[in-house]
Amino acid sequence: MKKIRILLLLICVIVVWTCSEDDNWNTDNPPVQQEEESNFSENFGNQINARFIGKVINEDNNPVSGVTVSVGTTITTTDSNGIFSITDASVFEKFAYITATKEGFI
């Protein structure tokens, strides 16, 4: 029991010893005002019209037909080869959100 007390005392001494005097706990500084949250839209670039061509495949690399693909507000469906083409989709220069959905798929 005496060894445990000595060990605990030693640990406490080490913890106190490692604290340095240069820790700045000064709270006299005024709080920093946080910037308003931005929606990052300034990083997306200008809005443009673009063309998108792609192929939708399943986990076995087989084409999936009848998939609804949307880019911005433009919507199309894949053909029997899983191919889709969207022209003049309104997107940003550096960002476009594309979704593909079909019943029975996650």
Secondary structure as GFF3:
##gff-version 3
##sequence-region A 1 106
A	DSSP	alpha_helix	2	18	.	.	.	ID=ss1
A	DSSP	three_ten_helix	41	43	.	.	.	ID=ss2
A	DSSP	beta_strand	47	55	.	.	.	ID=ss3
A	DSSP	beta_strand	68	71	.	.	.	ID=ss4
A	DSSP	beta_strand	74	77	.	.	.	ID=ss5
A	DSSP	beta_strand	83	92	.	.	.	ID=ss6
A	DSSP	beta_strand	98	101	.	.	.	ID=ss7
###
